[in-house]
Amino acid sequence: MKPFRKFLRLILILLFLCVISSPVYSQLLTIDEIKITHKDTKSFDDDVLISALGIKKSDVYKPKLLSDNIYKLRKFYFDKGFFDSKIDTNVKYNLKDEEVYIEIFIKENKHYKIDSLIYTGLDSLPAKIQKSLSKIKKIKSNDFYDKLLVLQQTNTIIDMLQNNGYMNARLKEDSSTVVTKYSLSASDRLTVTLNFQGADTIFYFGKTKIEIKENKYGVDKELFKTEITYNEGDIYSKEKKLESDGNMAKIAIVQTSRITPSEINNGKVDFTATIILNKKIEISPFGNAVYIDNIFYLGGGVQYINKYFLGGGKILNLSFDGLFHSLTINRVEFTGSITKPHIFNNDSYLTNKVTIGLYNETNSKNYYLGNLTSYLQAFRNYTFYNNASVDLTEELLRIKYDTTTGNPMTMLNTILSLTVVHDNTNSPASPSRPERRHRPRVRHGCGTRRRRRRVWRHGRVRDCADRAVGSRVPG
């Protein structure tokens, strides 16, 4: 019994010493400085390393978080080819100022290079595909190892194979990427082996069945068949399948769509497109606070959207909007528009919009009637410009003055405009495909008082007077 008591007493003493010797603080400490000291080479800027670390100056100091993030920094170096890097930390506490000072010591050691990059499972590919593969293999011998670049090249190869009929092409699950270092301690060379499977069988598109879940609105299945970009008997292409899936998803009445294989017979794959519908009717109130001609307006309105108006994917949009500054200065507007897709092809849209407005301004009442017809064409292929629209606007504006400062005036304007949109490409020599999962925004140009206000709201003021062709008729 006595030895046990002595042992217990010793344990309690050690615990007490550990507690009093460790930094004790009840307040929250903030990080005053993060300093990085390189013991040999420096391959990355300190800002890059601190970003990879995941903590920054003025953050609340948490010892466990620092430990976890040091692991992230080690992984960052490992993934960049510094397999033998060493990272240590030194933390100094300033309890008086409630701050900590963190110093990180990094020794990179060897930066490993790829001596050879081996691909397995691709030997049975025909010469045409092998030639295409050679063009997309960007990693060369003597390049520094970078896990991200290897992963990008792997995904590029798999995408290319799956777009050429090899639907099941992928990396092996048990040995996808194998990195082998040479046994010589002084060597900085390694071999990277990418093991593929499923690149031995070509598949073809079969039939595609449309399945609409809870089709309570009677949506026509033919609407979705027009969005399919492949034909039965075509060589399977993952890109075409995803493009067809995206085309269906952009229809307003669709909440989600997913094309999945349902049956395979002799290399021919049948698919099922599962469609889940949105609510057909959407009524949304909204509020507005906006400056127009240096006058502050406050108001709101309500919007009604019918996402399957009279079938065929047409959209009906009705909106009532009121803005108030005072009893004598205010604005009321009603708009109604119908958008019809598939005018000439799957990427064309026609919108007709009617606007009726009453704008009470200082010493005048403005009565507005406008009609806008807009045709939008999205470009499917790789182009610098992603879509273009042609807008025809007819406006009738009646200005009635409240005093003798002027006679009533009627203006009739007709505006024809062309808009070309460049979305997400920075170089015409290297264009990118437009985002296929989003409906192109119909550009209405400018010209009406209402649109001028909307353009002002988005910080893009344009004067369309030089494009207007019309006449003024005194009232």
Secondary structure as the mmCIF struct_conf table of DSSP 4:
data_model
#
loop_
_struct_conf.conf_type_id
_struct_conf.id
_struct_conf.beg_label_comp_id
_struct_conf.beg_label_asym_id
_struct_conf.beg_label_seq_id
_struct_conf.end_label_comp_id
_struct_conf.end_label_asym_id
_struct_conf.end_label_seq_id
HELX_RH_AL_P HELX_RH_AL_P1 LYS A 2 SER A 21
BEND BEND1 SER A 22 SER A 22
BEND BEND2 GLN A 27 GLN A 27
STRN STRN1 THR A 30 HIS A 38
BEND BEND3 LYS A 39 ASP A 40
BEND BEND4 PHE A 44 PHE A 44
HELX_RH_AL_P HELX_RH_AL_P2 ASP A 46 LEU A 53
TURN_TY1_P TURN_TY1_P1 GLY A 54 GLY A 54
TURN_TY1_P TURN_TY1_P2 LYS A 57 SER A 58
BEND BEND5 ASP A 59 ASP A 59
STRN STRN2 VAL A 60 VAL A 60
HELX_LH_PP_P HELX_LH_PP_P1 TYR A 61 TYR A 61
HELX_RH_AL_P HELX_RH_AL_P3 PRO A 63 ASP A 79
TURN_TY1_P TURN_TY1_P3 LYS A 80 GLY A 81
TURN_TY1_P TURN_TY1_P4 PHE A 83 ASP A 84
STRN STRN3 LYS A 86 ASN A 94
TURN_TY1_P TURN_TY1_P5 LEU A 95 GLU A 98
STRN STRN4 GLU A 99 LYS A 107
STRN STRN5 LYS A 113 THR A 120
BEND BEND6 GLY A 121 GLY A 121
TURN_TY1_P TURN_TY1_P6 ASP A 123 SER A 124
BEND BEND7 LEU A 125 LEU A 125
HELX_RH_AL_P HELX_RH_AL_P4 ALA A 127 ILE A 136
TURN_TY1_P TURN_TY1_P7 SER A 141 ASN A 142
HELX_LH_PP_P HELX_LH_PP_P2 ASP A 143 ASP A 143
STRN STRN6 PHE A 144 PHE A 144
HELX_LH_PP_P HELX_LH_PP_P3 TYR A 145 TYR A 145
HELX_RH_AL_P HELX_RH_AL_P5 LYS A 147 GLN A 162
TURN_TY1_P TURN_TY1_P8 ASN A 163 GLY A 165
TURN_TY1_P TURN_TY1_P9 MET A 167 ASN A 168
STRN STRN7 ARG A 170 LEU A 171
BEND BEND8 GLU A 173 SER A 176
STRN STRN8 THR A 177 LYS A 181
BEND BEND9 SER A 183 SER A 183
TURN_TY1_P TURN_TY1_P10 SER A 185 ALA A 186
STRN STRN9 ARG A 189 GLN A 197
BEND BEND10 GLY A 198 GLY A 198
TURN_TY1_P TURN_TY1_P11 ALA A 199 ASP A 200
STRN STRN10 TYR A 204 LYS A 213
TURN_TY1_P TURN_TY1_P12 GLU A 214 GLU A 214
TURN_TY1_P TURN_TY1_P13 LYS A 216 TYR A 217
TURN_TY1_P TURN_TY1_P14 LYS A 221 LYS A 221
HELX_RH_AL_P HELX_RH_AL_P6 GLU A 222 LYS A 225
TURN_TY1_P TURN_TY1_P15 THR A 226 GLU A 227
TURN_TY1_P TURN_TY1_P16 GLU A 232 GLY A 233
BEND BEND11 ASP A 234 ASP A 234
STRN STRN11 ILE A 235 ILE A 235
HELX_LH_PP_P HELX_LH_PP_P4 TYR A 236 TYR A 236
HELX_RH_AL_P HELX_RH_AL_P7 LYS A 238 ALA A 249
TURN_TY1_P TURN_TY1_P17 LYS A 250 LYS A 250
BEND BEND12 ILE A 251 ILE A 251
TURN_TY1_P TURN_TY1_P18 ALA A 252 ILE A 253
STRN STRN12 VAL A 254 ASN A 265
TURN_TY1_P TURN_TY1_P19 ASN A 266 GLY A 267
STRN STRN13 LYS A 268 LEU A 277
HELX_LH_PP_P HELX_LH_PP_P5 ASN A 278 LYS A 279
BEND BEND13 LYS A 280 LYS A 280
STRN STRN14 ILE A 281 ILE A 292
TURN_TY1_P TURN_TY1_P20 ASP A 293 ASN A 294
STRN STRN15 ILE A 295 ASN A 306
TURN_TY1_P TURN_TY1_P21 LYS A 307 LEU A 310
BEND BEND14 GLY A 311 GLY A 311
TURN_TY1_P TURN_TY1_P22 GLY A 312 GLY A 313
STRN STRN16 ILE A 315 PHE A 324
BEND BEND15 HIS A 325 ILE A 329
STRN STRN17 ASN A 330 PRO A 341
BEND BEND16 ILE A 343 ASN A 345
TURN_TY1_P TURN_TY1_P23 ASN A 346 ASP A 347
STRN STRN18 SER A 348 GLU A 361
TURN_TY1_P TURN_TY1_P24 THR A 362 ASN A 363
STRN STRN19 SER A 364 ALA A 378
BEND BEND17 ASN A 381 TYR A 382
BEND BEND18 PHE A 384 PHE A 384
STRN STRN20 ASN A 387 TYR A 401
BEND BEND19 ASP A 402 THR A 403
TURN_TY1_P TURN_TY1_P25 THR A 404 THR A 405
BEND BEND20 GLY A 406 GLY A 406
STRN STRN21 MET A 409 VAL A 421
BEND BEND21 ASN A 424 ASN A 424
BEND BEND22 ASN A 426 ASN A 426
TURN_TY1_P TURN_TY1_P26 PRO A 428 ALA A 429
BEND BEND23 SER A 430 SER A 430
HELX_LH_PP_P HELX_LH_PP_P6 ARG A 433 GLU A 435
TURN_TY1_P TURN_TY1_P27 ARG A 436 ARG A 437
BEND BEND24 HIS A 438 HIS A 438
HELX_LH_PP_P HELX_LH_PP_P7 ARG A 439 ARG A 443
BEND BEND25 CYS A 446 CYS A 446
BEND BEND26 THR A 448 THR A 448
HELX_RH_AL_P HELX_RH_AL_P8 ARG A 449 ARG A 457
TURN_TY1_P TURN_TY1_P28 HIS A 458 GLY A 459
HELX_RH_3T_P HELX_RH_3T_P1 ALA A 465 ARG A 467
STRN STRN22 ALA A 468 PRO A 474
#
